[in-house]
Amino acid sequence: MSKIIDYFKTLTKIPHCSKDAEKLQKFLVDFARKRGYEVETDGVGNIHICKGSPKVCLQGHYDMVCMGKAPQIETYVEEGWMKAKESSLGADNGIAIAMMMALMEEGREIECLITADEEIGLIGANAVSFDLKADYMLNLDSEDEAEVYIGCAGGADIVAVKEDEYVEGEGECYEVKVSGLPGGHSGVDIDKGIPSAIKVLSNYLLRHGVTQLVSIEGGTRRNAIAVEATAVVRSVKPLPSETHIDVRSCEGAPKVLQSSEALLRLIDGFKQGVHMFNESLRIPHSSINLAIVSSDDSGRIRIETSARAMDGKSLDALVEETTQLFERHGFACSVEDKYPAWKPQIGEFAKLVDAQMRAVFGKSDFRAIHAGLECGVLASKYPAMQFASIGPTIRYPHSTREEVVLSSVEKTYEVLCRILEAV
């Protein structure tokens, strides 16, 4: 097993879910200082590491999306892929951090910008104000080998809240639970036909004539396609279990939400997934994820969605369209964690990265990604810098299916070393 993977396995043993990564921050600060690097941190948890007069600043984030049993992570290897048992793996973006650790162990003259809470709205990147030394920034958060990323989507989260009330219902009480769906990243996997548990649940209920909701809960992360969703309902006829749908009887005769049917029809009609496709970039141009739905005992209904687009105008239009949809149904809306797109551009540094990628893999391609890379935010903060992004092949991030190709990690690290030497 390579030193990169050894370092990565060390990282998996240190909890670092978004908003709860202080232990890993301390570990990385101590690791760098013990190897003679200057280290500074800021109020939101970002880490700046530097030695000498580096030309390239390596950039990644140290938080991860915790799904399943995470942060309890048990790794294993199957046919060349590293995976985790019943949890997300954290290869996004732990592999990048492991690569930086390997370079520091070698004593390289490098600069590293390691940001906090990237997975919950680029919080760290938005607060960065370090005096960076390098001329170029190489982001290590892409997820396909032999590709050089030169652009990314911008994004915004739309949160809709409605104060409903409970009324008397009729029929028997049932708990309907959708589970066992594959899940995936709400950006890079949004065009793969992965079903949303929230949509599956609403469709099932309406198909069976159920329009009385006692409660509804679905989804866990704004940037993940919902894997599970549960509703407690009243129904005048028995409800059958189906594939991925379990039905159990409940005791009592609880009251139901007055706007149950309207809510279910809103969810069922919501246009989950790709709204426009970019043929030239071969990726979605705009999309939206119905991420989280919940209700509480007071009758408050909350819906959280995550919109993405490859340019600001399209993002604004999608946010406006979604806001108007919710407002027509009596919801009050707010927009949170908005971040800019990174406009694709092939500069001198991108060409250098492309050349080193071809030297190692025998091929390379300039690409943009339908997800939020921190390059979009950081490019606006450091306009004199040139940016590019690379990474090993990672599949199904933000889910319990997350996996990384070990051979891709080795080759991507070789590309990284060649870039540092070439610059």
N, C-alpha and C positions, 0 to 999 in steps of 0.2 A: 504494500500500500504506500502511495506517495506521501511526501511530507505535506502536500496541500490537503489531502484527504485526512491525514492525521490531525492537522490543525482544525479542519472542519469538524471532525468528530469531537474534538475538545470543545468547540463552540456549542455543539448540540447538547452538551451536558450543563451549560450555563443558561438559565432561563432568560429569554430576551423577547418575549411578546411585546408588541407595541404598547407603549405607556408603562411597561414594567420591565425595563431593560437596564436598570442601574447597575446590576451585578456585572453584566457584560461590559458596560462602559468602563467600570473600574478595572476590570481585567485587561482591557485593551490599553488603557492609559498606563497601567503598571508594566505591561508587556513592552510597550514602546520605550518607556523611560529606562527600563533595565538594559535596553540595547543601545542606549546613547542617543535617543531621538528627543528633540524638543517637542513638548506636548502642551497644548492649551485646549480648554473646554469653554463652553458658554452656558448661558442660563437654561437652554432647552435640551442640553445634552449632546450637542455636536462636538466632535473631536477633530482637532487639527494637529497633524504629526508632520515633522520635517527634519531633514538632516542635509547639510551642505547647500548646494545651489542647484536644485533640481529644475529640469525643463518641463517635466510632466507632473501634473497633480492627478493622482489616482483617486477615484471617487466611488463610494458605495454607501450603503446604509446598514446599520447593525440591528435593527428591529426586524421581526418576522411576523407573518400572519399565523397565529396559532389556531389550528383546526384539530378536531378529534382530541387525542390525549395530550397534545402539546400544551405546555412546554416539556412534558415527559416524552423524550424522543428516543426510540430504539431503532438504530439504523441496521440495514442489512443490504447485501448485494445480490442481485439476480440478473444473470445474463448480461453483465457489464453495466447495469443500472444500479445506482444507490437509491434506496427507498427507505421509508420509515413505517413501522408497524402501527397502523391505526392512528396516524397523526400526520400533520404536514411536516415536511423535512427541514425547511429553512435553508435550502440551497439558495433560494432567493432571500437574502443576498449574502448568505454566510460563506459561499464559495469565494466571493470577492474579498471578504475580510480575511479568509484563510490565505489567499494569494498575497495580500499585503503583509500578513504576518511572516510568510516565507521570505519575502523580499527584505523585511526588517531583520530577520534572522541572518541573512547574508550580509547585512550592513550596508545595503545600497543607499545611495544618495537619492532619496525620493521624498515627495510630499504626498500626504494622504488627507483627504477630507472625508470623514466618516460621519454621516448624518443620522439624526434620531427621528423616530416616528415617521418614516417615509410612507409606510403602508397605510397610514390613517390620514392622509392629506398633505404629504410633503411638508410636514410641520417644521422639521429641522432645516430643510433647504430654504424655506421662506424666512428663517431667522438668521441665516448665515451672514456674518460680517467680518470674518477673519481677513487679514492682509495676506492673501495668497501670493506666492513667489513665482510660480511656474507660468510659462507662456501658453501651455496646452493643458486641457483637462480630458482625461480618459475615464469615462464612466464604465463600470464593470457590472452593470445591472441588466444587460441584454440576455436573451435566452435561446440563441441559436448560433452554433458554431459557423465559422466561415462566412460570417456576415458582419458588415460594418454599419452600425446604425447612425444615421445623420439627422433624424427627426423623430418626434413623438407627438402623441395626442395631448391636448389640453383636457381638463376635466373640471367638473363641478358636481357637488352633491345637492340634490333638492330634497328638503325635508318638509313633509306635509302633515299637519296636525288638525284633528277635528274633535270637538267636544260633543259626544253623542249622549244618549240616555238609555236606560234600560226599561223595557216594558214586559208585560206578561207574554209568555210563549205558549205553545201547545205541542203535544207529542212527547215522545220519549227522549231522553238525553243520551248523546253519544259523543265519544272522543274519536276524532278522525285524524290519523297521523300519517304523513308522507315521509318516508325515510329511504335510505339506501341509494339515493341518486348520486351520480358521479361527481358533481360539483366542478369548479374550475375558476380561473381568473376572469373577472368581469370585463377585461379588455382583450387580452390576447386569445382567450377562448370563447369570446362572445359570438363568433361566427361558426362555431363547431356544432351547433344544434344541441347543446347540452340543455336539458329541461330545467326550469326553475321549479323548486318544490312548491313555492307560493302559487305559481300559476297552475301547477298540477292539482293542488288542493282546491282552488276555486272552481276549476273546471269539473272536478269530480262532484263537488257539492251541487253545482247548478245542473249537471246531468241527472242527478238523482232528486231534483226538485227541492233541495234543502236551501232555505232562505232565512233561517233563524240562527244567528251566531250568538253564542254565549261569550266566546272569546276566540281570539286568533293570534298565533305567534308563528313567525317564520323568518328564516335567515339569521345570520350571525355577524356578517361583515359586509360593509358597503362595497368592497372590491372583490367579493366572492359571489359566485352564482349559488343561490340557496340550495342546500342539500336536504334540509328537513323543514317541515311546517306542520303545525298542529292546530286543529280547531275543535272546540267543544260546541256542539250544536243541539238543537231540538228538531226532531223529525217525526212526522205522523206515520211514517212507514219504516220498516227495518232497512238498515243500510248494509250493503255487502262489502267485504274486503276485496281488494284487487291487488295486482302486482304493485309493490312499493306502497300500498295503502292498507293500513291496519285500522279496523273499526272495533271499538269496545263500548259496551254499555256503561252509562254513568248513573249514579244514584241522584234522586231529587228531581225537582222541576225548576231549575234556575231561570231567571229572567233573561231576555235576549236584547241585543242591540237594536234600537229602532230602525237604523239605516242599514241593517244587515244585507238585504238584497242589493241595494245600491252599491255597497262596498264590494260585494262579491262580483257584481257585473263590472265595476270599475277595474278590479284586479284582472278579471278574465279578459277584458278588452284591452288591457294595457299592452302596448307594442314593445314587448321585451325583445332585446337583441339589436341587430344591425338596422339602422334607418337608411343609410346611404353607403355605397361601396366605392372605394377609390381604385379604379382599374389600373392606373399607372403605377401605384405603389403596391397593388395586390393585397390590400388590407381594407378593413372597414374604414369609412371616412367619418361616420358618426354612429353612435350606438348608445343604448341606455340599459341599465340593469335594475330590475325591481329587486332590491337587495334585502330589505327588512320590513316586515309588517308586524305590528303589535297592538294590543288593546289592554286596558287596565280596568280595575274594578270600578273606577269612577265613570267609565264610558269613553275615555279618551282613546282615540285611534291615531296611530302614528305610522306613516309610510316613509321609508328612506330609499332614495334612488341615486344611482351614480351615472352621470352622463359623460360621454367622451366625444371629442371631435378633433380632426386634424388641423383645424384653423379656428381662430377666435370667433369669426362671424357665424360659422356653423354651430359652434358650441352655444353661443348666445341664443341662436334661433331654437335649438333643441331645449334649452333651459326654459325659454319663454313658452314654447309649446307645452311642455310638461307642467309648468306652473299653472297655465291657463286651464289645463285639463283638471287638475286637482281643485282649483278654485271653483270651477263649475259644479263640483260635487261638494262644495261647502267647506273645503279645507283651507287653512291658513298656511302659506308657504314661506320658507326661507331658503336661501342658497348659502351653502357652507363649503369651505375648503376648495375654493376655486383656484386653479393654477393654469399657467399659459401653455400653449403648444410650443414645440421646438420646431421651427420652420426648417425643412430639409435643405441642406446646403453642403456641397462638396468642396471643401477648402484644401489648403496645403497639408494640414495635419491629417485629415480624413484620407487623403491619397497615400500618405505615408503608412497609415494603419492598414489600408487596403493592400499595399505592397507586401507588408510583413505577413498578413493573413494568407496571401497567395503563396508566399514562400513556404509556409508550414502546411497548409491544407491543399495547396494546388489549385485553389479556386477561392473566389470571394465575390460578394455582391453588396452593393449599397442598398440599405433598406431603411424604412421608417417603421415604427411600432405603434400599434393602437393601444397604448398604455401610457401612463404618466412616468416619464423619466425625469430625474431631478435636473437634467440638462436644461430643460425649458426655463425653470426658475433661475438656475445659476447663470445661464447665459445672459439673462437680463441684469444680473448683479455684477458680472465680470465681462463686459462687452468686448474687451480687448483680447480675451482668450478665444482659442479655437477649440471645438469640442468634437468628440466622437465617442461611440459606445460599443463595447464588445462583451461577450460572455460565452460560457459553455452552453451546451444544449440542455435545457431544463424543460420538462413537460409538466403540465397541470399544477403550476404554482397556486398557492392559496387554497389547496385542497389536500385531503388525505391521500390522494394519488400522486402527489408531487414526487418527481424523480429526476436524477441527473446522470448523464453519461460520463463514466469515469475517464474514458479515453479522451473525451472532449475537454475535460478539465485539464488534463496534462498538456494537450496541444494548445489550448487557449493560454495557458501559463507560458508556454514557449513563445507564443505570439507576443504576449505582454513583455517578456524579457527582451525580445528582438526590437520592439518599439522603443523601449528605454535606451537600448544601445544605439539605435539608429538616430534618435533625436540628440 
